[in-house]
Amino acid sequence: MRTEKERMLAGDLYLANDEELRADFRRSRQLTYLFNQTTEEQIDYRKELLKELFEETGEELYIEPPFHCDYGCHISVGENFYANFDCIILDVGEVKIGKNVMFAPRVGVYTAGHPIAADVRVRGLEFGTAVTIGDNVWVGANTVINPGVTIGSNVVIGSGSVVTKDIPNNVVAVGNPCRVLREINETDKQYWTQLEKAYHAEQGTSAADEG
């Protein structure tokens, strides 16, 4: 017989009132409490706490407090992950985030779900569905990412979006529900590259100086 945690991570109905899951939950609350009490003089300590909390991280990550999650141990983030204030990740299902991903303030990633049938729901059964986000993604403020969604790489999600379906690579998407607005194309690359060159010309630096 599978454990409640095994059922949860498989996306099947489960009961959260289970000793193993309660232990994971308490661990998460302890670590996020410590993280959210830190100051700007404790950046290295913040990173240590996040590395202990998450299943996997890159060497470099930065999250602005406050941050909240269910378990933490089902969250994986790639190199150079950044999340601004008030990020919430409910990791009942696995959350896998690629490298160079940025979250604006109040981004929520939700994998948790509850039965539509009220008589089943009130008996406490629930479920989770994994969320995957690719590389080089920028998610705008107050965006909601719903259970089961996959967001591709090189994507911009406009602020206030509610992402209910998969988003392909190399697009700008926005809205409620979130829809593809347009592809990111060579004109975008040329425009922003020219602005970058102008910046470095004024500063007397180069892109290589920024690593």
Order of alpha helices (4+ residues) and beta strands (2+ residues): alpha-beta-alpha-alpha-beta-beta-beta-beta-beta-beta-beta-beta-beta-alpha-beta-beta-beta-beta-beta-beta-beta-beta-beta-alpha
